[in-house]
């Protein structure tokens, strides 16, 4: 009985870690695109310059090489960041600036609809 309970607990930890890793991956990717836009522009500029320089050495594959390095570096940075945060035990729900992940989903205001005076007293 204890053995099956421990196996189930390990499965839950794995599932929680997998969920945390995937939430961190999506969050870091979106933040990298939205907040890091100046960095993306700088990387694109440096990529174009690197392509022009490498064009003389590798005429056919300079664009593919530079594009692969830039995209691969970004994907690797997001995945390593998500893995590091997951292994350290930082839960996305505990981070204050990720308010959309908080457990408390109560709206901060109450909606008022135009048809409310006519239908608010009806009970279905």
Rosetta blueprint (number, residue, H / E / L):
1 X L
2 X H
3 X H
4 X H
5 X H
6 X H
7 X H
8 X H
9 X H
10 X H
11 X H
12 X H
13 X H
14 X H
15 X H
16 X H
17 X H
18 X H
19 X H
20 X H
21 X H
22 X H
23 X H
24 X H
25 X H
26 X H
27 X H
28 X H
29 X H
30 X H
31 X H
32 X H
33 X H
34 X H
35 X L
36 X L
37 X H
38 X H
39 X H
40 X H
41 X H
42 X H
43 X H
44 X H
45 X H
46 X H
47 X H
48 X H
49 X H
50 X H
51 X H
52 X H
53 X H
54 X H
55 X L
56 X L
57 X L
58 X L
59 X L
60 X L
61 X L
62 X H
63 X H
64 X H
65 X H
66 X H
67 X H
68 X H
69 X H
70 X H
71 X H
72 X H
73 X H
74 X H
75 X H
76 X H
77 X H
78 X H
79 X H
80 X H
81 X H
82 X H
83 X H
84 X H
85 X H
86 X H
87 X H
88 X H
89 X L
90 X L
91 X L
92 X H
93 X H
94 X H
95 X L
96 X L
97 X L
98 X L
99 X H
100 X H
101 X H
102 X L
103 X L
104 X L
105 X L
106 X L
107 X L
108 X L
109 X L
110 X L
111 X L
112 X L
113 X L
114 X L
115 X L
116 X H
117 X H
118 X H
119 X H
120 X L
121 X L
122 X L
123 X L
124 X L
